[in-house]
Amino acid sequence: MNLKYLFVAVPIALSILGNWTANAGETINEAGALGLVVDNWDAKEVEKGHTLVEHAGRYVAIPDDPAALKNTGDCKGKYEYMPDGSWKGAGTCTVTFKDEGTLQESFEEGSHLKEYSYNYTGGTGKFDAAKGGGTYTTENLTYTHAGGKYKGQIILP
């Protein structure tokens, strides 16, 4: 179950997307690498093999384009692990772009998915009323660290 903890932290990393300077009505394509850290993994076994988890973590997104702005994310989510080994999770992240604003992001993960999904649901500053989203993948590196990749779009109003 230890590796699953980090696997959950990766969704947090998905919020690390897109730091490009953009104009209104512009679509910003984003892609890059994620570095994730699990800050809290509060697991409670409700019955044998059935565990509920409250999660908090952080990530940094490193765009493939070296000229693009980097961003960070602070995430919270809930996960459920079933006796058959399957699991699912969902949560939200606040994605921060230095001197540009923030994006609110929701994410979904689970053992039934090959790639996880994220959606932008608005923001502040340059990202006020922004939409978009994409997919991400993660791999646990240690109990509290994970890495991954993301790709998607930010659609400015």
N, C-alpha and C positions, 0 to 999 in steps of 0.2 A: 504494500500500500504506500510505502515511502516514495517511490517513483511517481505514483499517481499525484502526489501533492504538488510536485513541480510541474507536472503536466497541466495542472489546473492553473498554475501561475502564468502560464504562457498566454492564456486569453488576455491577461492584463497587458501583455506585451502588444497584442493586436491594436491597442489604442494608440500606439506610438506613431501613427501614420502621418505622412505629408506635411512638409514644412515649407513649401514653395511660396514665393511671393506671387500673388494672383490678383486679378481684376474681377469685378462683379460679373457674374454670369459665366465665369471661367470654370472649366473642369480640370482639376489637378490630378494627374495620374501619380500614384505613389507605389513604391516597391522598395524593399530593403530587408535588413536583418533586425532581429529583436534580441535584446538581452533582458531577462526577467529575474526578479527576486521575490520570493515568498516572505512576507513579513508576519503573517498570522495564518495558521491552519488549525482551526478549532473543530476537531472531529468528535462526534458523539455517536456511539453505536446504539441505535434504537432497538435492535434485535440482532441476533447472531448473523453476521455477514451483511447487515444493512446499516450503513453509516451515512449520517448527514454532516456536512462540513460548511462552516462559514470561513471565507477566505478573504485576505487582504494582501495586496502586493503592488509592486512597482515595476516599470519597465523603461527602457530607453530604446527608441527607434533610430536606426542608422540607415538613412536612405542610400540606395545604390548610387545616386547622383551626388558626388562629393560637394557640389555647389548648393544643394538643397539644405534648408534649415532642418536641424535635428529637433526631435520632440521627446517628451517624457509622458508617462501615464501613471496615474494612481487609480487602482482598481479594487472593487469589492465584488464578491459573488457568493453563490451558494451552489454546492455540489451534492450529488446523491450517488452513493455506491451501493449496488445491489448484490445479493448473495451469489448470483450467477456470474459476477465479474464485470457486468456492464456498469456504465456510469454516465451521468449527464451533469451539465453545469451551465449556469447563466449568470450574468452580472452586468455591471456598468463600470466605465472608466471616465476620468476627466483627463483629456489629452492637452498638454500645455506646450505651446510654441513660444519661445522667448520673444518678447516684444511684439507678438502678432495676435494673441488671443488664445482661447481654448475651444475644444470640441468636446461634446458629450457623446459617449459611445456606449452602445449595448453590444454584448457578445453572447454567443452560444457555442458550447462545446459538448462533446460526448463520444463514447466508444463507437457509436453508430455512424460517425462522420469521418471522412477521410481528411477533409480540411474543415477548420472551424470558420464561423462567419462573424462579422462585425458590421454594425450600422451606425452611422452618425445621425444624431437627433438634435442638431443645433449647436450653438456655441456662443462665444463672445468675441468682441473685436472684429477682426477681419473675417471670422468664421460665424458671425451672427446669422442664424437661420440656414446654415450650411446643411447639406444632406450628403448622402453617399454611403460608401462601405466597401467591403471586400472580404477576402479570406486570409487565413493565416495557418501556419503549422508550427508546432513546437516539439522540442526534444528535451527531456530532463537530463541535466548534466550532473547534478548532485541533489540532495534532499531539498535544498532551498534555491537552486539556480537552474535556469533553463535558457535555451536559445531557440531561435526560430526565424521564419521568413514571413513577410506579409506582402500583399499586393491589393490594390483597390483604387478608389477615386474619392476625391472631395469635390462636391459640386457646390460652388458658391452661388448665392441668389442673384 
